[in-house]
Each structure stands twice: as C-alpha cells, then as structure tokens.
Amino acid sequence: MNSRHGEFFWLLAIQGLEYTNAMNIATPIHAKSPKPDTRVGHTACPHDCPSTCALEVEIAEDGRIGRVRGAGDHSYTSGVICAKVARYAERLYHPDRLMHPLRRSGAKGAGQWQQISWDDALDEIAEAFVKAEAKDGSEAIWPYFYAGTMGWVQRDSIDRLRHAKRYSGFFSSICTNPAWTGFTMATGTLRGPDPREMGRTDCVVIWGTNAVSTQVNVMTHAIKSRKERGAKIVVIDIYDNPTMKQADMALIVRPGTDAALACAVMHVAFRDGYADRDYMARYADDPAGLEAHLKTRTPQWAAEITGLSVEEIEAFARLVGTTKKTFFRLGYGFTRQRNGAVAMHAAASVATVLGSWQYEGGGAFHSNNDIFRMNNAELTGRSMKDADIRMLDQSQIGRVLTGDPVALRHRGPVKAMLIQNTNPANIAPEQRLVRRGFAREDLFVAVHEQFMTETAEIADIVIPATMFVEHDDIYRAGGQNHILLGPKLVEPPPTVRTNLFVIEELAKRLGVADRPGFGFTAREMVDRLLESSGLPGYDHFLEHKWFDRQPAFEEAHFLNGFAHPDGKFHFRPDWINQPAPNKPPAAIGALGPHRELPVFPDQVDVIEVADTRHPFRLATSPARNFLNSSFSETKTSRQKEGRPEVMINPVDAEANGIAHGDLVRIGNGRGDLRIHARITTEVKPGVLIAEGLWPNKAHVDGEGINVLTGADPVAPHGGAAVHDNKVWLRRDAA
C-alpha cells in the first residue's frame, strides 16, 4: 500500500465515517440530516455518466433546492456522488441561466438578441422547417441531440418528431460505438457481472477509465473490496491521473496500445498455466487458434509497443492469473482510439482465457445496457421510421454542414436544425469545419438550452430549457443495474419549458400532433413506456424510487453460455456481419479501415501514429469538475479546474525550450491552437494530455481542443477517436 493509500485510510479513521461515505474524502459530501424546514426529494442524476446515481435533494419551504447527496439506501450509489452534482444548486440558480426565448437580431455569433414570446419562437422554428422542406425536401431538416440529459422522455422525444416528419436521421456515433462494438463482438450482448461485485472481489482492474474523476462509484466498491478483503486495485491508463494514485499497481501505457498489453497477458496465461483450458473448451470458440496466434505476442513484444517494462507486464499477468476472482472494469476512454473496438475485444478476452467469469467478483464488465429491456418504440416513433431516409453521422456534423458529399450520403444540404441536449460547437470533432458550417447564412438553427452555450451563440432562435429537478422523466443506468425515476421536484422558472413541450408544440404547428405517441404529458409517457416494458408504473417508482433489473448470477456470468447463437465467447469476431449495438444501416455499411481488423485479439496500428512531423500523441481526457461541456459554466467548477492547459513531460518541455506556464502552440493537419503548458511527470514523454472540455472562448484565441480531433470513423461501426491525435508542439513565439 503506497503512502497515498495510508493517508486515505488514516483520514477515514480520524473522521469515523461509515464505509458508504468513504469516497467523500475525494468528493467532500457528508451525509447530514436535512434541516427542520426542508423536505427530501428522490431522483436520479441526469448526466451522461455510467453511474446514474440515485440522489436525495433537500428542498426548502420556498421551493428552492439545497444540498444534493447520494442515496445511502441505493446499493450501487451507496451515499456517494461527485462534487459537481452535489453543487447542483449553483447550476440551477446560476445568474447566467437562460430565461427567455431569444431571436438573433444581428450577424451570426455577434451576440445581439431580441427577447420574444414562446409562441413567436415556436412559430418561427416551424416556419423555417416548412420553408426548408418545401425547397429542399424533408431531409433538409436535421434534428440534432445527444446526452445532455439521459432521461428517456426529455432526451428521445425529438426522434418521434423526426420520424413523423421524415427528417434526416441521426446516427449517434460519437461516444459509445467503439466500446459497445468491441464488447459485443466478444460476448454477443452488452451486459456482464453485477457491478456491485466489485465490492466482493480479490482484484479490480480499472481499465481505461479515470473513475475517481468520472464515475466515483467504481471506486466506492473497489475500495470496499480492498478494505474488507485486501483486494488489489490495478489501474491501466495513459497518464498518472487521480485513479492511478489510488492503485496498488499502476500501468501507464502509450495511447492506443491497450490491445498489445491484453495479448501479452494472455500469452503469459497460456505459457505459465494460468489459462483455464477446461473453461475455454466449454465456453470459447477457438482457444487453440488463439493460443497459437499469441505465441509471438510476448511481454517483450508488448513492452516495445506499450512503453511498459517487461517486469510490469509479467507482474500484472501473474497477479490476474493467480487471482481467480478478478473483476475487469472496462471503461470508454481506451476505446476512443481508431483501434478502440479491437482494444475492448482484446481486454474482454483476458477474462475468458483466465476463466474469471465463473466466480462471484470475477469476469469483465463494461455496460449493462442490454439488461433493461425497455420498449421505447412509441416514445421514439419507431413505427413511423422510414428506412429510405438518410442517416447523418453526429460525429461528422462539420462535414455535413460544409457540404461534404459522403457525409451528406450524396443527397441535398441541411438547411434547418433543432438542437437539444448537446453543444456541438464545442464538443464535436473538426471544430473549424463545425464553426464554418454553422456560420452559413442559408442555415437556420434553433437551440433549446439551459445556458448560452457556444452553439446557442450562433443560433437564430434560442429557447430556454428546464433542468432535471424541474420535469418528470425515467432513467436507466449503464454502469449499474437499476431503472430510476426522476420526478419533478421543484417548479421551473415560469418562462422555461421542457424538451417534451417543445416537441409537442412543434408537432402541432407542423401538422403531425395526431400521429402515434404525441399528446401525452411526461408522466403519462413514463407510464406508457413502463407498461409496454412490463415494468411497474410511475406510482410504484414514486414510492420505491428504483427497480433492480440485475439478471441472475448464471445469466450475468454467462454460465449458461454467451449470447452468440453458438453460446460461445468469440475470440474470432465477425467484425462486419455480426449484430452490434447501434450498427449503422446497410445504406452506410461498415465504416473506417474495417478490412484491417484482426482475426484474433491483436495490436492493430490504424491509430494516428506519431511521426517526425507530429512527434506527440494528444488525448483530450475528461476533467474532474466538468462533464463534457456541462458544468463549465459554474463558478466553482471553473475555479477548481483553473484554465485550459496541456500536460507536458519535463523531458519534452526541456527539449522544446518550454517552461511551466508558457504559452505553447500545438497542431496537426486539422488546425492549431495556443494553450498554456503544465509541466508534469504525470504524463510520459511523447504524450500530451489536455484535460477538460473547456469552452472554446476560454482558450487564448477562442478555439478549443477539438480543433485538433478528427471525425473519421472508428472501424467497423463508427465513433469519434477523440483521444487519438498526432500533433506537433512548440513554444509560442508571440
């Protein structure tokens, strides 16, 4: 146990905290009884995080919220939430929150606005859509949304309008596709062992996710196992982040080389007798072929690729090989490379070679998406979907809006957009194309938002949106096992409207309000969704707060066979023909360099490999106090993060004449930007890390880090490789 671990437990001892509040050392939220003049409302965190924490919200007599904390009686949240959500009142009552509909009154992006009524705003949006459709057809309108809320009703109702009006489809590729594809290629489904088993294991491998910063509940359960069972925590990532600092074994690999590490571990397992041959004979498709393939994938081979030492690889392989109850918690971060799907498949394969799935506290877990079996057909208007309508790739919005014929599927331009729950002018790759596209004079954009984001700033109409405690919705987790109700707890400002309200009102103005799924309140839609899914209704959830959907042990651990038709774990994936979550339609087909994908788990260098002109690899990793572009508007989060910086190893800094705090310029073929240098040994030589999705305007020249990220799709089914960028670096001469 290193000195940081000792300090952690010493702090626990002196404060006399119960275990469920242990991670409050990292996120200082202490459970207290509410004040006498407050009541407690129960809800779920709406943000794009696998934890989907169960929340308790203090509500004062005047209807304002106070403290937000994790629900202590929820078996996964266990009373612990991140500090940024605990400060939610700061966001809800922010002085810059949007409060009125606005019409642009000057040039695009000039910041000149005229306050208008809700009726006028909705009329003008509908009128713009009608004009665009009359001139260029229904596909000229592109409703665009994502995960600003994970509530099913408020997030997904936009699709119902899309399908009713035959507007352009939305291929939601940006976040999950490489990870989901890689995992399901292996298991046939997107589920795994109960994530609460991280608290009942002998070893937790946290692979490619900075859990302390991005999903603190992983650490809650991992540290429970360490405290109660002496479990080891292994962290695999690309820099010495806060999760690394909690590790018993910390493995810092070069970006995009995780598959090489996985292959070497499996090589050692076969070589040294850790491989469970009996298990593989029953549950895997071709263990003999895999063993033969891995003969040359030695620790020496992997050390050259990953930057780890042979000794580190051997030690990791020995630890997991001799620890039957090893829980591989596989994140999203390491899959946001151009070989990300391959990396996920290889990491999941380690658990099968070792036979870890057989044991409580063992196996590989990425997401539980497939356990919930929620029927959103009516909500999204699936019966009205026309397969001939084109699908446009969310990640390639810059190419779509600047007229790239491939991105447009060789059809007409996009002329009008409604944007909810996302901020593409900040978060999308290829930012210079994105900005150029939004600047088009012939493009009408309406943005429904909580703050004047950089996307809202370049819109024609901006309308104010509610926040999660101000509307009804239903949530289901990815990183845990519950469906959770998010009831309306407080009244919104009188001039602010829900996402559902906007969709319903536009449906009336566009002549489709009589189509299936329209005409219901959010509460009614929640009830209908639950009923069609065979689940208890809204009132049951209002009383019980959540519903545990975790399958039985045998199903979760695949003891009755994996979910492929042959019942086997697939070491040999069919990258193109096998079903996968969010697979692009046949009209699009396989994406990226799919012909280069390997037959067995392997390192495949389709990544942006550093070269003489671009000697550095840049990753745009999450910051602790932001969540994508959310929370970057709140004072406390901004103060804690400081300013946009790029982390540079001292060796690289000295070689380039860069001192701590200097302005540096980094760039590649997509663009360049200036940013301040943070010199630190937390990154390895040759690797640059820019933490946090800061607003573009927070950067020195008003251009953010996504100027440098690409929108070319990850093979085989798409996704944005935002952590996979080769760049040059130099001290700024200005």
N, C-alpha and C positions, 0 to 999 in steps of 0.2 A: 504494500500500500504506500503510495507516494505521499509527500508532505501535504499536498492539497487534500487528499482523502482524509488524512488525520485531522486537518483543520475543520473539514466538513463535519465529521462526527463529534469533534470537541464542541463545535457550536451547537449541535443537536443536544448534547449532554447538558450544557450550561443553561440552555433555554427550556429544557424539559418538555420539548414538543412531542406530540404524538407522531407516529410514523407518517400518517396521511398528510401532514404538513411539512414533511422533511424537505421537499424541494423549494419550500418558501425561503430557504437560505439563498437560492438562486433567484427566486421571484418573490420578493417580500410582501406576501399577502397573508396575514394572520387571521384565522377564523375567530370571529368575535360574535357575541350575541348582538342582535340588532338593538338599536336604541328603542326606548319605550314608545316613541311616537312614529315608529316605522313598521311597515309590514315587509314580508319577504316574498318576492315573486320567483317562480321557477321557469327557466327557459334553457336554450342551448346556444352556444356560440355559433354565429352565422358565417364565420370567416373560412377562407379556403385553407383549411388545416386538417390533417387526418384525425386529430384528436376529437373534434366536435364535442367540446367539453360541456357537461351539464353544469348550469350556472344557477346561483342564488343571487338575486338582485334586491338590494334594500330600496324601498320606495317610501318616501316621506309623505306626510299628510297632504302636502301641497302638490303631490303627484310627480315630484322630481326624483330621479334615481340617485342613489348614493354609491356605497361600496358594491362591487361585483366580486364574487368569490366562487370557487369551485364547490360543487355539491359534495359534501362529505359522505353522503349515503349512496353515491353513484360508484359502482365497483371499479370503473376504469378511471374516471376523473379523480376520485379519492381526495377531494378537497383542494386540489392543486390546479391553478391556472397560470397562464403567462401574465406578466406585469402589465403588458399593453392593454389586455382586455380588462384587467382589474381596474384600470384607469378609464373605463368607458365613459363615465360622466364627462370627462374632459372633452371627449369627441362629440357626445350628444349635445352638449351646451356650448360648443365652440362658437366664438363670435363670428367666424367666417362661414358658418354653415349657410348653404343656400336656402332662402326662404320664399322666393317669389319667382314665377315664370319670367323669363327674360328673352327679348328679341335683340339680335345683333343690329346695331344702328350705325356702325362704321365698317371699316375694312375688316376682313377676316383676321382674327387674332389681335386686333387693335385694342380690345378691352372696352369698347363702347357699347353700352346696353341700354335698352328701354324696358322698363317693367310693364308687363302686360297681364291680362287676366288668364286664368286657366282655360276658359272657353276659347279665347283667341289663340292661345298657344296650340291647343289640340286641333283647332280648325286649320291653322296654318300648316301643321305637320301633315294632316290628312290631305290638304290641298296639294302640297308638294308631292306626296306619294301618288296622288291621282294624275297629276301632270306628268310625272316621270313614267308612269305606266302607260299613259296614252301615247307618249312619244317613243318610248324605247321598250315597251313590254314589261310584264310583271317582274322579270328577273332584274330589272334596273334598280329595284329596291332591295337592300340588304340589311335586314335586322341583325344587329351585332351585339353579342352579350357574352358574359362568362361568369366568373365565380366571386364577384363582389359580395353576393350573398349565396350561401349554399342551400337556402330554403327552396324546396321544390316548387311551391306555388309562385313565389315572387321572382324566382330565377327563370323558370322554364315556361311560363305562360306566353312569353314572346314567341315561342315556336308555334303555338296554336294560331296566332295571327299570321305568322309566316306561311303555314300550310294552307290556311283558309284563303289567303290571297295569292298563293303560288309565287311568293317572293323567293329570291335566291336562298339556297340552303346554306347551312353553316357547319363546316367541318371543324369541330372543336379539338384541334390537334395540339395546342401549344404546350400543355402541361404533362399529361399522363400517358400519352400513347407509347413512347418507347418502353416505359416501365411495365405498363399493363401487357403490352405485346410480348415482351421477354418472359414475363412470369407465366402467362397463359400458354405460351409455346411449350413450357415445361410441364405444367400441371393440368392444363385443359380448362382451368377456371380461375377466377380471381377471388380466392379465399385461402385460409390456412388455419393454423392452430390459434386457439383463443389467445388474443394478445395479452390477457391478464396472466397467462402462463409465464410471461417474462418475470413475474414475481415469484415463480416456483421452479426456477431452473438453476443449473450449476454454472452456466456460461451464457452470456448475452453478447452477441456480435452485432454491433450497431454499424451497419454498412451503408455509407453514402448518405447520411442524414445528420445534420447538426441538431440533435434532438433538444439539447438544452435551450437553444435559441428558437427552434421552430415547432417542436411538439414535446413539451416538457413532461408529459405523462409517460412517455417511453422511459425517461429517467426515473420517474416515480417507482415504476415496477422493477426496473433493473437494479436500482439501489436497494429496494426491498429484498431482492434475492441476495445481493451482496451482504446486507446486514444480517439476514436471518439464516443464510445457507453458506456464506463465504463464497458466493459465486464470483467469477471473474467477469469483468466488463472489457470487451475488446472493441475498439473504435477504428474503423477504416475510413479515411477521408483524404482530402488533398492538401489540407493545411491544419495547423495546430489551433483549432477552434475551441470554443468553450466545452464542447462534448469531449474532445480529445483530452482536455485537462481533468476529466473525471475517470479516465480509462486506467485499467491495470496494464493493458497492452495497447499501445497507440501505434498504428501503422499508417504512415503518410505516403501515399502512392502518387505517382505522376498522374495528372488528369488524363482520363481515357484509357487507363491501363488495368482496370479492376478485373477484367476477364483473365488477364495473364496471371494475376495473383490467384484467382479461383482455380485455374488449371494447374498451377504448381501445387496447391494444397491437395487437389485430387490426385496428382501424380504421387505425392508423398503417401497419401492414404493407401493407394494400391501397392506402393513399394514396401511400406512398413507394416502392412497388415491391419491398418485402421479401417479399410473398406469393408463394409458389411455385404459380403458376396451373397449370402443367403437372402438378405432383404432385396438386393437388386435383382436376383434371379426371379423373384416373385413380382416385384413392383416396377422394374425399369425395362425399357425397350431393348437396349443393346449395350449392356455393361462391358461385354468383351470388346466390342468395337471401340468404346470409349477408352478402355484401358490401353489398347494398342495405340490409339491416337495420342494419348497422353505420355507415351514413353519418352518423347523428346521434350516434353514441357516440364523441365526440371526446375528446381529452385534457382539454379544458376541462370537458366534461360529467363525466368521471370524477374530475377534481380536486375538484369540488364534493362529490361523494359520498364519496370515499376519504379526503380530507384531505391527499393528496399534492399537490405542486405540479405544474403543467403541465410544468415543466422535468424533474422527476423521471420522470414518465410517458414523456415523449419520449425521455429518455436510456435508460431501460430498453428501450423498444421498439426504439431504434436498436441497442443492444447485441445483443439476441437476434436482431434482424432481419439483422444483418451477420455474425453468428456461426453458421454452419451447424451446427456440432457443439455444440448447446446441449442439455443434459440437464435436463429439468424433473422434479425430485424432489418429488412432490406428497404432502403429509402428511395426517394425520387432523384436526389441530387446526382448520383453517379450515373444515372441513365440519361442525363441531359447533355450527352455527347453524341456524335454521329454514329458511334458503335454502342449506344446505350441499351438497345434491346438485347444485343448479344451479351453485354455485361450482366444484365439482370438474369438472363437464362443461365449463364455460367455460375453466378453466385448461388442461385437456387439449386443448381445441380450438386453443389458441395453437400447439402443436407441429405441428398439421396444417396450419394456414394457412401456417406457415413451411416446411413440408416437412422438419422436423427428423428425423422418423422414418427417413429414408433413410440416415442416417450413423451410423457407429460413434461412440458418445458423444453421440448425439442421440435425441430423442423424449421421451415422457412416461412416467414410471413411478410407480405408486402401490403395487401389491402383486402378488406372483407366485402368489397362491393357486391359480389355475387350472392351473399347470404340473405340479402334483404328482400328480394323478390317483390319489389313494389311496382305496381302497374300504373305507369304514367301515361297510358295511351290517350285517355280523354284529356288530361291536363295539357299535353303537347299537341293534341290534334292529329295524332298519327293516322287516323282513318282518312284524313284529307290530304295526306302527303302524296305528292306526285313524283314518281321516280325519275321522270324526264327533266325535272327542274335541276339546274346545275347546283353543285356544291362548291362553295368557295372556301378556301383554307384560311381559317382565322389567323394563323401564323404569318400568312403572306399578304396581309392587308396592305402593306406598302406596295407590293407588286400589283395587287388588284386595283388599287386606286390610281396607279400611274399607268394603267392600260397594258400590262404585260399579257400577251395573248394566251400563254399557257396558264397563268394564274386565273384568267377570266374564262377558262375552258373554251377558248376560241368563240366566245359569244360577246354580246354587247357590253358597254361600260356600266358601272354602278353609278347611278345618278342621285340616289337618296338613301339615307341611313337613319335608323333609330338605334341608339346605343344605350344599353342598360348594363350595370354591374361590371363595368370594365373601363380601362383607361388606356386605350391603345396608343395614344400619342406619347405615352411614357413607357409602357410595358412591352410593346411589340418589337420584334427584331427589325433590323434595317431601318432605323429611325429616320434617316434622311429621305428615304422613299415615302415613309409614312407621312412625314410632315409635308412633303411636296404634294402627295395625294390629297390630303385634307385641305390644302390651300387652293384647290381647283375652284374656280368661280362657278362652274356648272354642277357642282356637287352640293346638295342640300343635306345638312346634318342636324339632327335633333339629339340632344344628350339629356338623359334623365339621371341626375346625380345628387349627391349629398354636399359636395363641395365644388368649387370652381377649379376642377382639375385641368390639366393641360389639354385634354380632349375637349372638355367643355369650353375652354377659352377660344377654340377655333370652330365652334358650332354656330349655327344660325339661330337655333332655339335651344334654350336651356330651361329645364323644368326641375323643381326640387323634389327629392325623394325622401321617404321615411327611412328610419333605421330600425334595427331588428326588434327592439322592445316596443315599437310603435305599430306593429302589424302582426297578424296571425300567420304561422307557417309550420311546416313539418320538416324535420331534418333526419338524415341517416348518416351514420359515421362511415369513414373509410378505414381508419386506423383502429377502430374498436368494433363493438358488436351491438350497438343499440340504435333504435329509432327513437328520436326525441321530439317532443312537442315544443314549439316556440310560440306560446300565446302572446297576444297583445297585452302588455303590462302597463303602459302609460299612454296618454293621448299625445299624438304628434302635434307640432305647430299647426294652426288652422289652415295655413296656406301650402302645406306639404302633402304630397299624395304618394300612395303605394305604387309599386310596379304594376300590380294587377289592375288598379284603377286606370292607369294609362292604357293598358292593352284593351280593357273593356271599352273605354271611351273611343279609342281609335277604331275598334271593331264596329261600333255604332256608326261612326262617320264614314267608314269605308264599306258599309253595306254587308257585313258578314256576322253581325251580332246574333243572328238566328242559327248560326252553324253550331255543331256539337261542341260542348264544353264551355260555351260563353254563357254569361248571365248569372254566374254564381259568385257569392262572396268568398273571401279567402277561407273562412271557417267551413263553409259548405264544400269548397273544393278539397280541403283537407279531409273532410268526412268521406267524400266520394272516392278519393284516392285510397284511403284506408280500407273502405268497404270492398272496393274492387281488388284489393290486395289480400283479402281475407284476414285483415287485422282489426283489432278493437278500434272503436271510433274516437272522435275528438274528446268526448266527455270522459272516456276511460283514461285517455292520456292526460287530460287535465287533472285527474285525481292521482294517477300513478306516475306521471311525468315522463316515463320512458318505457320501452319494451325491448327486452333482451332477445335478440334474434340469433344468438350463437348456436351453431349446429352441435350435435352430439360429438363426443370425442372421436369416435370412429370415423365420422364424416370429415371433421375438421382436420384430422391427421391422415386422411386418405387410406385408412386401414382396410376399407372395402374396395380399394382401387382408386386410381386417379381418374380425372374427369374426361379423359380421352376415350373414344369408343373402345379401344383395346384395354382400357383400365390401367395403362402403364404411364409412368413418368417418362417423358420423351427427352432423352439425351440427343436424339436426332430430330430436330424440329422440322416441320414443313413450313418454312417461313412464308410462303406465298399462299398456299391453298388452305391452310388450317384456319378455322374460325378464330377470331380475336376480338376483344372489346374495341369498339369504335373503329372498326376496319373501314377504310374508305370504300365508297361504292365502286362497282365494277367499271363504271364510266371513267373513274380516275385510275383505278388499278394500283399495283404496287408502286411504292414511292422510294426515292433515294437510290443509292447503289446496292439494290437488293440482290443483284447477281453475285456480289462479293461476300454475302453472308455465309458463314462456315457450316459444314455438315454437323460437326460436333462443337461443344464449347471451345472457344479459341479466342486469342487476341487478333482482332482484325483492324488494321490501321486505315480506316476510312475517315479518321479524325483529321482535323487541321494540324498536321504535324509541324512543329517548329522548324524553320529553315534559316538560312543565313540572312535573309532579308527580314524575317519575322522570328527572332530567336526566343521569343517568350510565348508561353501559353497563359491565356487570361480566362478566369472563371468569374462570373458575376453572382457570388454567393449571397444568401439571404442575411439580412441584419436582424439582430435580436429584437429591436424595437419597432421595426416596420413589418408589414405583411404584404408583399408585392408593393403596390403604391399606396395601400391603406396605412393609416397612422402616420404617414409622413407629413400630415398637416397639423398634428398635435404638438404643442409646445414641449411637453416632457419627452416625447419620443425623439424629437429633433435635438433637444439638448443632450440627451444621452448618447445619440449617435455622433454628434459633433458636426462633421462636414463630410462631403464626398472625398474619399481618399483611395489610393491604390497601395496595397501592401507589397513591399519590395524587399527581397532578402538583402542583407548588408553586402554580400559579395557582389551582387548585381549593381547595387547602388554605387559602390566604390568604383567598379569598372566603368560606370557611366557618369561619374562625377556628380552624383545626386546626394544631397543631404536631406535629413528628415525635415519635412515641411516645405521642401522645394516644390515649385510647380513643374510638372513633367508633362510631356505630350506622348500619348500612346495612340497607335493607329494601325490600320491594315487597309486592304483594298476597298472596304466599305466606308471608311471615313477615319477621322481622328478627332481627339478632344484633349483638353487640358484638365489636369486634376492634381491635387496635392499628394505628395509622396509620404507614406508612412513606412519607415524603415524598421523591419522587424524580422526576427528569426522564426516567427510563426509560419512563414512560407519558405519553401525550398528554393534554391537557385533555379532560375529558368521559369518560375511560376509567379504570376501576378494574380492577386485577389482584390476585387472591388466589391466590398460588402454593401448590401442595401440598395434597393431601387429608389434612389433619390429622385425627386422631380428634376426634369431637365434644367429648369431655371435655377436650381440650387448649385449647378456646376458653373465654373468660371465663365464660360462662353455661352451658356444656355443650351448646351447639347449634352444629353445624358449618356450613360454607359451603353445603352442599346444601339447607339450609332455603330458600335463595333460588332454586334452579334448578327448572325446570319439567319435567313429564313429558308434555306434549302432543307428539304425534309429528311428526317432520320429514317433509314430503312428499317423495316419494309412498309410501315403503315403511317409514317409521318410523325411530326413532333418537332419542336424547336430545340436545337442544340445550343442553348444559351451559355453553357459553361465550356464551350469548345471553340476557342478563338485563338488563332495565332496572331501575334501583334509585334510591332516594334516599339521601342521605348527610348526616349531621350530627354535630357534636361531641357526645359523650355528656355529659350534664349531671351524671351521678352521680359 
